[in-house]
Amino acid sequence: MSRSEKASTLPVSVACVDDDLTEAKLVATHLISLGCSVSVFADPAKCLAALVRTGFDIVITDLRMPAMDGIGFLAEAKKISPSTEVIMVTGDA
C-alpha cells in the first residue's frame, strides 16, 4: 500500500474550539458519527498548542470567544499550519 493510499484511509482530524463546550460537543458528536477524529477545546490557546504538537486537517472555531476571537485564532493557526483548513462559525444573529 502506498503512502497516499494509507493517508486516504486515515480519518479526517478535526479540532472544535468554542468557549461554549455544549456547542463544541454537539458539533463533535456529529463529526464523530461521520468518521472524523475530533478534539474539543474551550480555550483557543490550548487548541493552538495542540495544532503545534499534532496538527489537524480542519479546525472549526467560534467567531466570538472571550480570550481570543476567531479572527485572531485564524491568524495564529495559519502561522502554525498554513495547510489546515479553518471554518469559522457564530451563533450571533
Secondary structure, DSSP 8 states (H G I E B T S, - for coil): --HHHHHHHS--EEEEE-S-HHHHHHHHHHHHHTT-EEEEESSHHHHHHHHHHT--SEEEEES--SSS-HHHHHHHHHHH-TTSEEEEE----
